[in-house]
Amino acid sequence: MTAQDQYAAKRREAGEAIDLVEDGSTVVVPTGVGEPPTILEAISEHRTRFRDVKISQILPLRPYAYFDEQTAENVRHRSYFVGGPSRPGAQAGWIDYHPSYFSEMPALFREGLLPSDVVVAMASPMDKHGYFSLGLAPDYTMAAIEKARTVILEVNPNVPYAYGHCHIHVDRVDAVVEDERPLLEVGLPAIGPVQEAIAGYVADLIPDGATLQIGYGGIPDAVVMQLLEKRDLGIHTEMIGDGILSLVEAGAVTNLRKNLAPGSMMATFALGSRRLYDYMDHNPALEMHPVDITNDPYLAGAHDNLHSINGTMQIDLLGQCGSESLGTKPYSGTGGQSDFVRASNRSKGGKAFIVLPATAKNDTISRIVPTLTPGTHVSTSKNDINYVVTEFGVAQLRGKTNRQRAQALIDIAHPDFRAELTEQAQKLRIL
């Protein structure tokens, strides 16, 4: 049977394809835009016919009807990284979350520590050799496919055919659902004067020829806008978005000075506009790989001059970063922040930047605190922290004592809170 014959035999309507999901199954979904909306809408519509089905994913983007406390016994979400649709349920306790380093998730699947019974994913149209590209998010999905008994693809002509280790052959697929709706687009975050000030400090510390990992958010994207005049930058990142594409279009990114995979950039998921997805299609300058290739601290850290830029919500005077919860309440997840902080620390000439505004809620709350809010999930440890940047300056903490760290962080706190932070540091016997 030819690949085309197999494709035709496996084509299903979404309502028919979800018959392959058995009660008790764990359904694994790729990150963000890689989620297949037609299939997940069908599961949502028919959720009451299921029993004890778990849907596991990083960063869900659409508020599917299955995000429903009343039917959680039928279909329950398990989050690897909380997003907008899953945050209320995670904070209320009827959505579960899996703490883990992003880079280690493929190994957790292979070792059976994370379950994978069914994989549902967006895919490009099949090529003449019978292969689909899962280039929007190969992340942990490729490893989950290795362990799954069932694979259901949502094939959409708007999905780019990307290169890298992100392909699956039709003979491994159990059902194909077709859809032609436009891909979900995510614009650049708002950038204000605080973000621009922080970005200026970071940009000054990034040399020509650096290899970049850039997270999502207003500050990382503000940094991008101040790197447009740099030369021969390289990209080895977790997420590729419109900010990185702007650097490519400006000629700042050439990847020519990368000591590993020169001439090409690597990422594990895409989150951006139609312009980005068009750029990805059949583009040999970009490779999409599983997260244990892009985020592994040893592999990523083998790049010279790796500079990583990630945000946090709160940091204490020892340098511990709370980037994923508001006290005990889950807000996001560990993601790749720790992976790339450790990778940049390993890198020859590398720098790991943690960026944050000095205050929250209209300057009424300091984000630099004596101790983290009780219950806060520590994302980057005191042993891994390197550069911390606010709109008031840069604190380089790696190799510093507790006293030196506290003073450096107080110096970049909002001026209105420096006296109070100093007093609290003295009470803690740090200063």
C-alpha positions as CSV (number, residue, x, y, z in Angstrom):
1,M,0.0,0.0,0.0
2,T,1.4,3.4,-1.0
3,A,1.7,6.3,1.5
4,Q,-1.1,8.0,-0.3
5,D,-3.3,4.9,0.0
6,Q,-2.5,4.7,3.7
7,Y,-3.4,8.4,4.1
8,A,-6.8,7.9,2.4
9,A,-7.6,4.8,4.5
10,K,-6.8,6.7,7.8
11,R,-8.7,9.9,7.0
12,R,-11.5,10.4,9.6
13,E,-13.9,13.1,10.8
14,A,-12.9,14.4,14.2
15,G,-15.8,12.8,16.0
16,E,-14.9,9.4,14.5
17,A,-11.2,9.8,15.2
18,I,-11.7,10.3,19.0
19,D,-13.3,6.9,19.2
20,L,-9.6,5.8,19.4
21,V,-9.4,7.5,22.8
22,E,-10.1,4.9,25.5
23,D,-11.3,5.5,29.0
24,G,-8.4,5.9,31.4
25,S,-6.1,7.2,28.6
26,T,-3.6,10.0,28.9
27,V,-3.7,12.2,25.8
28,V,-0.5,14.2,25.1
29,V,-0.8,17.5,23.2
30,P,2.1,19.6,21.9
31,T,3.0,23.1,23.2
32,G,0.9,26.1,22.2
33,V,0.1,26.4,18.5
34,G,0.9,22.7,18.0
35,E,-2.4,21.9,19.7
36,P,-5.0,20.4,17.3
37,P,-8.2,22.5,17.7
38,T,-10.6,20.3,15.7
39,I,-9.7,17.2,17.6
40,L,-9.7,18.9,21.0
41,E,-13.1,20.5,20.2
42,A,-14.5,17.1,19.4
43,I,-13.2,15.7,22.7
44,S,-14.7,18.7,24.5
45,E,-18.1,18.3,22.8
46,H,-18.2,14.6,23.7
47,R,-16.4,14.7,27.0
48,T,-19.2,13.2,29.1
49,R,-18.9,9.9,27.2
50,F,-15.4,9.5,28.5
51,R,-14.2,8.4,31.9
52,D,-10.9,9.3,33.5
53,V,-9.3,10.7,30.4
54,K,-6.3,13.0,31.1
55,I,-5.2,15.7,28.6
56,S,-1.5,16.7,29.2
57,Q,0.1,19.8,27.6
58,I,2.4,22.7,28.0
59,L,0.9,26.1,27.5
60,P,-2.7,25.5,26.2
61,L,-3.8,28.6,24.2
62,R,-7.6,28.0,23.6
63,P,-10.3,27.8,26.3
64,Y,-11.7,24.5,25.2
65,A,-15.0,23.4,26.8
66,Y,-13.2,20.5,28.6
67,F,-11.7,23.0,31.0
68,D,-14.7,22.3,33.1
69,E,-14.7,21.4,36.8
70,Q,-18.1,19.8,36.5
71,T,-16.8,17.2,34.0
72,A,-13.2,16.8,35.3
73,E,-14.0,13.2,36.2
74,N,-14.6,12.6,32.5
75,V,-11.8,14.7,31.0
76,R,-9.2,16.3,33.3
77,H,-6.4,18.5,32.3
78,R,-2.8,17.9,33.5
79,S,-0.5,20.8,32.8
80,Y,3.2,20.6,32.2
81,F,3.1,24.5,32.2
82,V,0.0,26.5,33.2
83,G,-1.4,28.8,30.6
84,G,-4.4,31.2,30.5
85,P,-7.1,28.6,30.0
86,S,-5.7,26.3,32.6
87,R,-4.7,28.8,35.3
88,P,-8.1,29.2,37.1
89,G,-8.5,25.4,37.4
90,A,-4.9,24.9,38.5
91,Q,-5.3,27.5,41.2
92,A,-8.6,26.0,42.3
93,G,-7.1,22.5,42.4
94,W,-9.1,20.7,39.8
95,I,-6.3,20.9,37.2
96,D,-3.1,19.1,38.1
97,Y,0.4,20.1,37.1
98,H,3.6,18.2,36.6
99,P,6.8,19.9,37.9
100,S,9.8,19.2,35.7
101,Y,12.6,20.7,33.7
102,F,11.4,21.1,30.1
103,S,14.6,19.5,28.8
104,E,14.0,16.3,30.8
105,M,10.4,15.6,29.6
106,P,11.4,13.4,26.7
107,A,13.4,11.2,29.1
108,L,10.4,11.1,31.5
109,F,8.2,9.7,28.7
110,R,10.8,7.1,27.6
111,E,11.2,5.9,31.2
112,G,7.5,5.7,31.7
113,L,7.4,8.3,34.4
114,L,5.1,10.5,32.3
115,P,2.3,8.5,30.6
116,S,1.5,8.7,26.9
117,D,-1.3,6.6,25.5
118,V,-2.6,8.8,22.8
119,V,-0.8,11.7,21.0
120,V,-2.9,14.3,19.1
121,A,-1.0,17.0,17.2
122,M,-1.1,19.5,14.4
123,A,0.8,18.5,11.3
124,S,1.8,19.8,7.9
125,P,0.4,18.1,4.7
126,M,2.2,14.8,4.0
127,D,5.1,14.9,1.6
128,K,5.6,12.6,-1.3
129,H,7.6,10.2,0.9
130,G,4.8,9.8,3.4
131,Y,6.2,12.1,6.1
132,F,4.3,14.8,8.0
133,S,6.2,17.7,9.8
134,L,5.3,18.5,13.5
135,G,7.5,21.5,13.2
136,L,5.2,23.8,15.3
137,A,6.2,21.9,18.4
138,P,8.3,18.7,18.3
139,D,9.2,19.5,22.0
140,Y,8.3,16.4,24.1
141,T,5.8,15.2,21.4
142,M,8.3,13.1,19.5
143,A,9.2,11.1,22.6
144,A,5.5,10.8,23.5
145,I,4.9,9.3,20.1
146,E,7.5,6.7,20.7
147,K,5.5,5.4,23.7
148,A,2.0,6.0,22.5
149,R,-0.3,3.2,21.3
150,T,-2.4,5.7,19.2
151,V,-1.4,8.8,17.1
152,I,-4.0,11.1,15.7
153,L,-2.9,14.0,13.4
154,E,-4.8,17.1,12.5
155,V,-3.4,18.0,9.0
156,N,-3.7,21.6,8.0
157,P,-2.2,23.2,4.9
158,N,-1.3,26.3,7.0
159,V,1.1,24.3,9.1
160,P,4.7,24.9,7.9
161,Y,6.8,21.9,6.8
162,A,9.8,22.4,9.0
163,Y,13.2,20.6,9.0
164,G,14.9,18.9,11.9
165,H,13.9,15.9,14.0
166,C,10.2,16.7,13.8
167,H,8.8,14.2,11.2
168,I,6.5,11.2,11.5
169,H,5.6,8.7,8.7
170,V,2.1,7.9,7.8
171,D,2.6,4.2,8.8
172,R,2.9,5.4,12.5
173,V,-0.3,7.4,12.3
174,D,-3.7,5.8,13.3
175,A,-6.0,8.5,12.1
176,V,-5.9,11.8,10.1
177,V,-8.3,14.7,10.6
178,E,-8.2,17.5,8.1
179,D,-8.9,21.1,8.7
180,E,-8.0,24.4,6.9
181,R,-8.6,27.1,9.5
182,P,-5.8,29.7,10.0
183,L,-3.2,29.0,12.6
184,L,-3.6,30.8,15.9
185,E,-1.4,33.9,15.9
186,V,0.3,35.4,19.0
187,G,1.5,39.0,18.7
188,L,4.4,40.7,20.4
189,P,3.7,41.8,24.0
190,A,3.4,45.4,24.9
191,I,6.7,47.3,25.4
192,G,6.8,50.3,27.7
193,P,9.6,52.5,29.1
194,V,10.4,50.1,31.9
195,Q,10.9,47.3,29.5
196,E,13.0,49.5,27.2
197,A,15.2,50.6,30.1
198,I,15.9,47.0,31.2
199,A,16.5,46.0,27.6
200,G,19.1,48.7,27.2
201,Y,21.2,47.3,30.0
202,V,21.0,43.7,28.6
203,A,21.7,44.7,25.0
204,D,24.9,46.5,26.1
205,L,26.2,43.2,27.5
206,I,25.5,41.2,24.4
207,P,28.4,41.2,21.9
208,D,28.4,40.7,18.2
209,G,28.6,37.0,17.4
210,A,26.6,35.9,20.5
211,T,24.2,33.0,20.4
212,L,20.9,33.8,21.8
213,Q,18.0,32.1,23.7
214,I,15.2,34.5,24.1
215,G,12.1,33.8,26.2
216,Y,8.6,35.2,25.7
217,G,7.5,38.5,27.2
218,G,7.7,42.3,26.9
219,I,11.2,42.6,28.2
220,P,12.8,39.9,26.0
221,D,11.1,41.4,23.0
222,A,12.3,44.8,24.0
223,V,15.8,43.4,24.1
224,V,15.4,42.1,20.6
225,M,14.4,45.6,19.4
226,Q,17.8,46.9,20.7
227,L,19.8,44.2,19.0
228,L,18.9,45.1,15.4
229,E,22.2,46.7,14.8
230,K,24.3,43.7,16.1
231,R,26.1,41.5,13.7
232,D,26.5,37.7,13.2
233,L,24.2,36.7,16.1
234,G,23.2,33.1,16.3
235,I,20.0,31.4,17.6
236,H,19.7,28.3,19.8
237,T,16.5,28.7,21.6
238,E,13.4,27.1,23.1
239,M,10.8,29.3,21.4
240,I,11.0,31.0,18.0
241,G,8.8,34.0,17.7
242,D,8.4,37.2,15.7
243,G,11.1,38.9,17.7
244,I,13.7,36.5,16.5
245,L,12.3,36.8,13.0
246,S,12.8,40.6,13.2
247,L,16.5,40.0,14.0
248,V,16.8,37.7,11.0
249,E,15.1,40.2,8.7
250,A,17.3,43.0,9.9
251,G,20.4,41.0,9.0
252,A,21.5,40.8,12.7
253,V,21.2,37.0,12.7
254,T,23.5,35.1,10.4
255,N,24.4,32.1,12.6
256,L,27.8,32.1,10.9
257,R,29.8,32.5,14.1
258,K,28.1,29.6,16.0
259,N,30.7,27.0,16.9
260,L,27.9,24.3,16.7
261,A,25.6,24.0,13.7
262,P,27.0,27.1,12.0
263,G,24.6,28.7,9.5
264,S,21.4,27.3,11.1
265,M,19.2,28.2,14.0
266,M,17.4,25.7,16.3
267,A,14.2,25.8,18.3
268,T,11.6,23.4,19.8
269,F,8.3,25.3,19.4
270,A,7.0,28.3,17.5
271,L,4.7,31.0,18.8
272,G,4.0,34.0,16.5
273,S,2.3,35.4,13.5
274,R,1.5,34.1,10.0
275,R,4.7,35.8,8.9
276,L,6.7,33.5,11.2
277,Y,4.9,30.3,10.1
278,D,5.5,31.2,6.4
279,Y,9.2,31.8,7.2
280,M,9.5,28.4,8.7
281,D,8.0,26.5,5.7
282,H,10.7,24.4,3.9
283,N,13.4,26.8,5.3
284,P,16.8,25.0,5.6
285,A,18.1,27.9,7.8
286,L,15.8,26.7,10.7
287,E,15.7,23.3,12.4
288,M,12.9,22.3,14.8
289,H,14.1,19.7,17.3
290,P,12.8,18.0,20.4
291,V,13.5,19.8,23.7
292,D,16.1,17.4,24.9
293,I,18.2,18.6,22.0
294,T,17.5,22.4,22.2
295,N,17.3,22.7,26.0
296,D,19.7,20.2,27.4
297,P,22.2,22.3,29.5
298,Y,25.2,20.2,28.4
299,L,24.3,20.4,24.7
300,A,23.1,24.0,24.7
301,G,26.1,25.0,26.9
302,A,28.5,23.7,24.3
303,H,27.7,26.8,22.3
304,D,30.2,29.5,22.9
305,N,28.9,32.9,24.0
306,L,25.4,31.6,24.7
307,H,23.3,34.5,26.1
308,S,19.9,33.6,27.6
309,I,17.2,36.1,28.5
310,N,14.3,35.1,30.7
311,G,11.9,36.8,33.1
312,T,10.8,36.2,36.7
313,M,8.1,37.6,39.0
314,Q,10.0,37.8,42.2
315,I,13.6,37.4,43.5
316,D,14.9,37.3,47.0
317,L,18.2,38.7,48.4
318,L,20.1,35.4,47.9
319,G,19.0,35.4,44.2
320,Q,16.3,32.7,44.3
321,C,13.8,33.4,41.5
322,G,10.1,32.7,41.8
323,S,9.0,32.6,38.1
324,E,6.1,30.3,38.1
325,S,3.8,30.8,41.1
326,L,2.2,33.6,43.1
327,G,2.9,32.2,46.5
328,T,1.4,28.8,46.5
329,K,-0.8,29.5,43.5
330,P,0.5,28.1,40.1
331,Y,0.8,30.7,37.5
332,S,3.0,29.3,34.7
333,G,5.7,26.6,35.1
334,T,9.4,25.8,35.1
335,G,9.6,25.6,31.4
336,G,13.1,26.1,30.0
337,Q,14.3,28.9,32.3
338,S,16.5,26.7,34.5
339,D,17.7,24.8,31.5
340,F,19.1,27.8,29.8
341,V,20.4,29.5,32.9
342,R,22.5,26.4,33.5
343,A,23.5,26.2,29.8
344,S,24.7,29.8,29.7
345,N,26.7,29.3,32.9
346,R,28.4,26.3,31.2
347,S,29.0,28.2,28.0
348,K,32.4,29.7,27.2
349,G,31.7,33.5,27.3
350,G,28.1,32.9,28.1
351,K,25.8,35.1,30.2
352,A,22.4,34.2,31.8
353,F,20.1,37.2,32.3
354,I,17.1,37.2,34.6
355,V,15.0,40.3,33.9
356,L,12.2,41.8,35.9
357,P,10.6,45.2,36.6
358,A,11.6,46.4,40.0
359,T,8.0,46.8,41.2
360,A,4.5,45.6,40.6
361,K,1.0,47.1,41.0
362,N,1.9,50.7,40.1
363,D,5.1,50.8,42.2
364,T,3.4,49.7,45.4
365,I,5.1,46.3,45.7
366,S,8.8,45.5,45.3
367,R,9.6,42.4,43.2
368,I,13.0,42.3,45.0
369,V,12.2,40.9,48.4
370,P,14.1,39.8,51.5
371,T,12.6,36.3,51.3
372,L,10.2,34.8,48.7
373,T,6.5,34.8,49.5
374,P,5.8,31.7,51.4
375,G,5.0,28.8,49.1
376,T,6.6,30.3,46.1
377,H,8.0,27.7,43.6
378,V,11.7,28.4,43.1
379,S,12.5,28.3,39.4
380,T,16.1,29.4,39.3
381,S,18.2,28.6,42.3
382,K,20.6,30.8,44.2
383,N,23.4,28.5,42.9
384,D,22.5,29.1,39.3
385,I,21.7,32.8,39.2
386,N,24.0,35.1,37.3
387,Y,22.9,38.5,36.0
388,V,19.8,40.1,37.3
389,V,18.5,43.2,35.5
390,T,15.8,45.8,36.4
391,E,15.2,49.3,35.0
392,F,17.6,50.5,37.7
393,G,20.6,48.5,36.7
394,V,22.5,45.2,36.6
395,A,23.5,42.9,39.5
396,Q,26.0,40.2,38.7
397,L,25.6,37.6,41.5
398,R,27.5,34.5,40.4
399,G,30.4,33.9,42.7
400,K,29.2,36.5,45.2
401,T,28.6,36.1,48.9
402,N,25.2,36.4,50.5
403,R,26.2,39.9,51.7
404,Q,27.4,41.0,48.3
405,R,24.3,39.6,46.6
406,A,21.9,41.4,48.9
407,Q,23.7,44.7,48.4
408,A,23.8,44.4,44.7
409,L,20.1,43.6,44.5
410,I,19.1,46.4,46.8
411,D,21.1,48.7,44.5
412,I,18.9,47.8,41.5
413,A,15.6,47.8,43.5
414,H,13.2,50.8,43.2
415,P,14.6,53.6,45.3
416,D,11.4,53.8,47.4
417,F,12.1,50.3,48.7
418,R,15.9,50.3,49.3
419,A,15.8,51.5,52.9
420,E,13.2,48.9,53.8
421,L,15.1,46.1,52.0
422,T,18.3,47.2,53.8
423,E,16.5,47.1,57.2
424,Q,15.1,43.6,56.5
425,A,18.5,42.4,55.3
426,Q,20.0,43.6,58.6
427,K,17.3,41.7,60.6
428,L,18.1,38.6,58.6
429,R,21.8,39.1,59.5
430,I,22.7,39.3,55.8
431,L,23.9,42.9,56.0
